[in-house]
Amino acid sequence: MLSTPHKPHSHGPRSHGLWEATAPAAPATTALDGHVSAEVVIVGGGYTGMSCALHLAEAGCRVVLLEAREIGFGGAGRNVGLINAGLWLAPDDVSSALGPDHGERLLKLLGDAPAAVMALIDRHGIDCELERNGTLHCAVGASGLAEIREREAQWQKRGAPVKLLDATETAARLGTSAYLGALHDARAGTLQPLAYARGLATAVVKAGVTLHTSSPVTKAERKDNRWHLTTSGGSVDADWVVVATDAYSTGPWQMVRTEQVHLPYFNLATKPLSPELLRKILPGREGVWDTKTVLSSFRMDRAGRLVFGSVGALRYSGTAIHKAWARRALSRLYPDLGDIAFEHEWYGQIGMTGDALPRLHTFGPNAVGFSGYNGRGIAPGTVFGRELALLIKGEKTYAELPLPVSDVTPAPFRRSREAWYEAGAQIAHLV
Ligand SMILES: Cc1cc2nc3c(=O)[nH]c(=O)nc-3n(C[C@H](O)[C@H](O)[C@H](O)COP(=O)(O)OP(=O)(O)OC[C@H]3O[C@@H](n4cnc5c(N)ncnc54)[C@H](O)[C@@H]3O)c2cc1C
């Protein structure tokens, strides 16, 4: 039941919005108090950390997971919930940036990643509003149509079940004729992101992981060939450290954050639509986004709320500007919605890397992590966590992972670019 009472998240309605209001409870957890030893200590309670923890614990490994705030505090509890296959970059661009070996390995892993998420959800009976009907990448104008046509060719060459829908079929799927076509990706789907994170946490605890929340790691030292991590209330020593803190990194691995430029992204959720509107608007419940640079996305939740999002932060002058724009944009797409109220509003920060590719970093012997998901973290985080488990169990080498190990490279002019993203989104949404 999604309405199970739960303890409030440690942050406000503008950070986790609808997802906080409708996710089942997280397992009961406490802060780390005292000293514990483990084989592996995982830092970060999002998809990457919890998938890694689960796959290690299922193989009999002793794991401690430390989360600074609550499960799903980072991107995992704030996102749109699109279980995408692949990255923002078109497949051929991934292959030329990484070379054919890593490039094609990464594309294969990420192309199959939504199926891995769905299998994990099924295996652990996670109640997270999973919809398996794919996603629709919608073409705005002739250049948008050319872009998705090219993506279709590049994915089909790799055997992926993607199909370009013409304007008529797109209109039938969406209930609006605003787009010239759409690329349907049958591998993909949608879910309730915080419910998925909390469901993973429940599975992690059942598998025997010691999971502590409200336990920010503040110090990491290597002594006697082991890692020693310190939190406000305790410490952990372990053979391995997995750094799974990504765009919300604090403490010893803040450098991961300095490599990324934060792109703010907001979502607004309507009240549940009437049965008549639900028959017209997105009846197949696919996840949708468009080809614009300042893009829009939309999807349904299980109760039939339309969740509509775009680039921008709901703070300062941004709140009024983005909400007024969203109302105008929605009524252009769906005039039948009239003046429908928004029940929930929230936003988060997407960590963008310079080349739009994720990163694999090491932070000393036996200290490793993936980061830099560029707004594609549900499926990638889940399978990257599993890859790290394989590495730690000795079933894969670094050379067999989907990305080469790279150094952390701070993004130039990060703060000013972040300010520009926030201001630029407001300018775009004034018209
Ligand atoms: C608004 C928004 C929309 C998005 N939409 C989508 C989407 O539709 N589809 C998609 O696939 N992806 C989407 N993403 C991206 C996705 O949410 C992230 O890529 C994903 O959450 C990354 O997972 P993660 O586990 O690596 O990191 P996170 O989920 O960010 O978790 C990291 C955790 O580490 C913890 N942490 C940080 N520092 C410390 C410390 N020192 N000690 C202990 N814990 C620490 C944080 O509190 C946090 O809980 C979106 C992101 C945002 C913000």
PDBQT file of the ligand as one rigid body, heavy atoms in Angstrom, charges set to zero:
ROOT
HETATM    1  C1  LIG A 501      15.266  16.551 -10.496  1.00  0.00    +0.000 C 
HETATM    2  C2  LIG A 501      15.942  15.322 -11.014  1.00  0.00    +0.000 A 
HETATM    3  C3  LIG A 501      15.355  14.572 -12.036  1.00  0.00    +0.000 A 
HETATM    4  C4  LIG A 501      15.969  13.416 -12.488  1.00  0.00    +0.000 A 
HETATM    5  N1  LIG A 501      15.286  12.601 -13.354  1.00  0.00    +0.000 NA
HETATM    6  C5  LIG A 501      15.788  11.376 -13.653  1.00  0.00    +0.000 A 
HETATM    7  C6  LIG A 501      15.016  10.443 -14.402  1.00  0.00    +0.000 A 
HETATM    8  O1  LIG A 501      13.871  10.694 -14.768  1.00  0.00    +0.000 OA
HETATM    9  N2  LIG A 501      15.585   9.244 -14.696  1.00  0.00    +0.000 N 
HETATM   10  C7  LIG A 501      16.830   8.895 -14.266  1.00  0.00    +0.000 A 
HETATM   11  O2  LIG A 501      17.302   7.800 -14.559  1.00  0.00    +0.000 OA
HETATM   12  N3  LIG A 501      17.563   9.744 -13.494  1.00  0.00    +0.000 NA
HETATM   13  C8  LIG A 501      17.065  10.961 -13.173  1.00  0.00    +0.000 A 
HETATM   14  N4  LIG A 501      17.774  11.803 -12.369  1.00  0.00    +0.000 N 
HETATM   15  C9  LIG A 501      19.127  11.390 -11.912  1.00  0.00    +0.000 C 
HETATM   16  C10 LIG A 501      19.085  10.397 -10.772  1.00  0.00    +0.000 C 
HETATM   17  O3  LIG A 501      18.171  10.784  -9.779  1.00  0.00    +0.000 OA
HETATM   18  C11 LIG A 501      20.498  10.272 -10.169  1.00  0.00    +0.000 C 
HETATM   19  O4  LIG A 501      21.401  10.057 -11.217  1.00  0.00    +0.000 OA
HETATM   20  C12 LIG A 501      20.561   9.120  -9.194  1.00  0.00    +0.000 C 
HETATM   21  O5  LIG A 501      19.778   9.422  -8.056  1.00  0.00    +0.000 OA
HETATM   22  C13 LIG A 501      21.999   8.843  -8.775  1.00  0.00    +0.000 C 
HETATM   23  O6  LIG A 501      21.959   7.797  -7.824  1.00  0.00    +0.000 OA
HETATM   24  P1  LIG A 501      23.092   7.654  -6.755  1.00  0.00    +0.000 P 
HETATM   25  O7  LIG A 501      22.706   6.543  -5.865  1.00  0.00    +0.000 OA
HETATM   26  O8  LIG A 501      24.400   7.540  -7.433  1.00  0.00    +0.000 OA
HETATM   27  O9  LIG A 501      23.118   9.067  -5.981  1.00  0.00    +0.000 OA
HETATM   28  P2  LIG A 501      22.003   9.759  -5.092  1.00  0.00    +0.000 P 
HETATM   29  O10 LIG A 501      20.675   9.200  -5.340  1.00  0.00    +0.000 OA
HETATM   30  O11 LIG A 501      22.156  11.242  -5.279  1.00  0.00    +0.000 OA
HETATM   31  O12 LIG A 501      22.432   9.363  -3.604  1.00  0.00    +0.000 OA
HETATM   32  C14 LIG A 501      23.634   9.832  -3.034  1.00  0.00    +0.000 C 
HETATM   33  C15 LIG A 501      23.466   9.773  -1.520  1.00  0.00    +0.000 C 
HETATM   34  O13 LIG A 501      24.734   9.984  -0.905  1.00  0.00    +0.000 OA
HETATM   35  C16 LIG A 501      24.517  10.642   0.327  1.00  0.00    +0.000 C 
HETATM   36  N5  LIG A 501      25.767  11.245   0.761  1.00  0.00    +0.000 N 
HETATM   37  C17 LIG A 501      26.439  12.284   0.218  1.00  0.00    +0.000 A 
HETATM   38  N6  LIG A 501      27.558  12.556   0.922  1.00  0.00    +0.000 NA
HETATM   39  C18 LIG A 501      27.593  11.673   1.961  1.00  0.00    +0.000 A 
HETATM   40  C19 LIG A 501      28.490  11.461   3.062  1.00  0.00    +0.000 A 
HETATM   41  N7  LIG A 501      29.569  12.217   3.228  1.00  0.00    +0.000 N 
HETATM   42  N8  LIG A 501      28.210  10.458   3.938  1.00  0.00    +0.000 NA
HETATM   43  C20 LIG A 501      27.121   9.673   3.777  1.00  0.00    +0.000 A 
HETATM   44  N9  LIG A 501      26.231   9.840   2.757  1.00  0.00    +0.000 NA
HETATM   45  C21 LIG A 501      26.465  10.824   1.868  1.00  0.00    +0.000 A 
HETATM   46  C22 LIG A 501      23.437  11.677  -0.023  1.00  0.00    +0.000 C 
HETATM   47  O14 LIG A 501      22.761  12.141   1.131  1.00  0.00    +0.000 OA
HETATM   48  C23 LIG A 501      22.537  10.876  -0.977  1.00  0.00    +0.000 C 
HETATM   49  O15 LIG A 501      21.451  10.277  -0.319  1.00  0.00    +0.000 OA
HETATM   50  C24 LIG A 501      17.217  13.003 -11.938  1.00  0.00    +0.000 A 
HETATM   51  C25 LIG A 501      17.818  13.760 -10.925  1.00  0.00    +0.000 A 
HETATM   52  C26 LIG A 501      17.183  14.897 -10.462  1.00  0.00    +0.000 A 
HETATM   53  C27 LIG A 501      17.834  15.679  -9.350  1.00  0.00    +0.000 C 
ENDROOT
TORSDOF 0
